[in-house]
Amino acid sequence: MFGARLAPELREKYGIKTLPVREGDEVLIMRGVFKGTEGKVVEVDTKKYRVHVENVTIEKADGTITYYPIHPSKLMITKLKLDDDVRKRIIERKRGHVEE
């Protein structure tokens, strides 16, 4: 549901094109005002279907600074957080599915 494409070097390494974005991944923003900005995923908002990235903030009218919500399809994952066994199984499953 929160699929984002992988950077070319990760695509070659793992043999898959997309993977769901998770907190802790490093991403590159591909579209919009913040295009070209890299940062770590701070929060994944499943209700609004948006991702919050480090260093991508806006100032509201009352002066508070908040994260700017970004759609996951506008991101490219540049570095994966692989300390989760479930994520490793997802990669293996998708890799096996592609080769069939």
C-alpha positions as a Markdown table, in Angstrom:
| # | Residue | x | y | z |
|---|---|---|---|---|
| 1 | Met | 0.0 | 0.0 | 0.0 |
| 2 | Phe | 2.9 | 2.4 | 0.8 |
| 3 | Gly | 5.0 | 1.2 | -2.1 |
| 4 | Ala | 7.9 | 3.4 | -3.3 |
| 5 | Arg | 10.4 | 2.5 | -5.9 |
| 6 | Leu | 14.0 | 1.5 | -5.0 |
| 7 | Ala | 17.1 | 3.4 | -6.1 |
| 8 | Pro | 18.8 | 1.7 | -9.1 |
| 9 | Glu | 21.6 | 0.2 | -6.9 |
| 10 | Leu | 19.1 | -1.3 | -4.5 |
| 11 | Arg | 17.0 | -2.5 | -7.4 |
| 12 | Glu | 20.0 | -4.3 | -8.8 |
| 13 | Lys | 21.1 | -5.7 | -5.4 |
| 14 | Tyr | 17.7 | -7.1 | -4.4 |
| 15 | Gly | 16.1 | -7.8 | -7.7 |
| 16 | Ile | 12.8 | -5.9 | -7.0 |
| 17 | Lys | 11.4 | -2.6 | -8.1 |
| 18 | Thr | 9.2 | -1.4 | -5.2 |
| 19 | Leu | 8.9 | -1.9 | -1.5 |
| 20 | Pro | 6.7 | -0.4 | 1.2 |
| 21 | Val | 8.2 | 2.6 | 2.9 |
| 22 | Arg | 8.9 | 2.2 | 6.7 |
| 23 | Glu | 10.1 | 4.4 | 9.4 |
| 24 | Gly | 13.9 | 4.6 | 9.4 |
| 25 | Asp | 14.3 | 4.2 | 5.6 |
| 26 | Glu | 16.2 | 7.0 | 3.8 |
| 27 | Val | 14.4 | 8.4 | 0.9 |
| 28 | Leu | 14.8 | 10.9 | -2.0 |
| 29 | Ile | 11.9 | 13.1 | -2.9 |
| 30 | Met | 11.2 | 13.0 | -6.6 |
| 31 | Arg | 8.4 | 15.5 | -7.1 |
| 32 | Gly | 7.0 | 18.7 | -5.7 |
| 33 | Val | 8.4 | 21.7 | -3.8 |
| 34 | Phe | 10.9 | 19.5 | -1.9 |
| 35 | Lys | 12.2 | 17.7 | -5.0 |
| 36 | Gly | 15.8 | 16.5 | -4.6 |
| 37 | Thr | 15.7 | 16.5 | -0.8 |
| 38 | Glu | 17.0 | 13.4 | 1.0 |
| 39 | Gly | 16.1 | 12.4 | 4.5 |
| 40 | Lys | 15.0 | 9.7 | 6.9 |
| 41 | Val | 11.4 | 8.7 | 7.2 |
| 42 | Val | 10.1 | 9.9 | 10.6 |
| 43 | Glu | 6.5 | 8.8 | 10.4 |
| 44 | Val | 4.1 | 6.9 | 8.2 |
| 45 | Asp | 0.6 | 8.1 | 8.4 |
| 46 | Thr | -1.6 | 5.2 | 7.4 |
| 47 | Lys | -4.9 | 7.0 | 7.9 |
| 48 | Lys | -4.0 | 9.9 | 5.5 |
| 49 | Tyr | -1.7 | 7.8 | 3.3 |
| 50 | Arg | 1.2 | 10.1 | 3.7 |
| 51 | Val | 4.9 | 9.9 | 4.8 |
| 52 | His | 6.7 | 12.5 | 6.9 |
| 53 | Val | 10.4 | 13.0 | 6.1 |
| 54 | Glu | 13.2 | 14.5 | 8.2 |
| 55 | Asn | 14.1 | 18.1 | 7.2 |
| 56 | Val | 10.9 | 18.5 | 5.1 |
| 57 | Thr | 8.9 | 21.0 | 7.3 |
| 58 | Ile | 6.6 | 24.0 | 6.8 |
| 59 | Glu | 5.8 | 26.8 | 9.2 |
| 60 | Lys | 2.1 | 27.2 | 10.0 |
| 61 | Ala | 0.3 | 30.5 | 10.4 |
| 62 | Asp | 0.6 | 30.3 | 14.2 |
| 63 | Gly | 4.4 | 29.8 | 13.9 |
| 64 | Thr | 4.6 | 26.1 | 14.7 |
| 65 | Ile | 6.7 | 23.9 | 12.5 |
| 66 | Thr | 5.2 | 20.7 | 11.2 |
| 67 | Tyr | 6.3 | 17.9 | 8.8 |
| 68 | Tyr | 5.0 | 18.3 | 5.2 |
| 69 | Pro | 3.0 | 15.2 | 4.2 |
| 70 | Ile | 4.3 | 13.5 | 1.1 |
| 71 | His | 2.7 | 10.7 | -1.0 |
| 72 | Pro | 4.8 | 7.5 | -1.0 |
| 73 | Ser | 4.7 | 7.3 | -4.8 |
| 74 | Lys | 6.7 | 10.5 | -5.0 |
| 75 | Leu | 9.6 | 9.0 | -3.1 |
| 76 | Met | 12.6 | 6.8 | -4.0 |
| 77 | Ile | 14.1 | 4.6 | -1.3 |
| 78 | Thr | 17.9 | 5.1 | -1.2 |
| 79 | Lys | 18.7 | 3.1 | 1.9 |
| 80 | Leu | 16.7 | 0.3 | 3.5 |
| 81 | Lys | 16.3 | -0.3 | 7.3 |
| 82 | Leu | 16.8 | -4.1 | 7.4 |
| 83 | Asp | 16.8 | -4.8 | 11.1 |
| 84 | Asp | 13.4 | -6.4 | 10.8 |
| 85 | Asp | 13.0 | -10.1 | 10.0 |
| 86 | Val | 9.6 | -9.5 | 8.5 |
| 87 | Arg | 11.0 | -7.1 | 6.0 |
| 88 | Lys | 13.7 | -9.5 | 4.9 |
| 89 | Arg | 11.0 | -12.1 | 4.3 |
| 90 | Ile | 9.0 | -9.6 | 2.2 |
| 91 | Ile | 12.1 | -9.0 | 0.1 |
| 92 | Glu | 12.7 | -12.7 | -0.4 |
| 93 | Arg | 9.1 | -13.4 | -1.2 |
| 94 | Lys | 9.0 | -10.6 | -3.8 |
| 95 | Arg | 12.3 | -11.7 | -5.3 |
| 96 | Gly | 11.0 | -15.2 | -5.7 |
| 97 | His | 7.8 | -14.0 | -7.2 |
| 98 | Val | 9.6 | -11.9 | -9.9 |
| 99 | Glu | 11.7 | -14.9 | -11.1 |
| 100 | Glu | 8.7 | -17.2 | -11.6 |
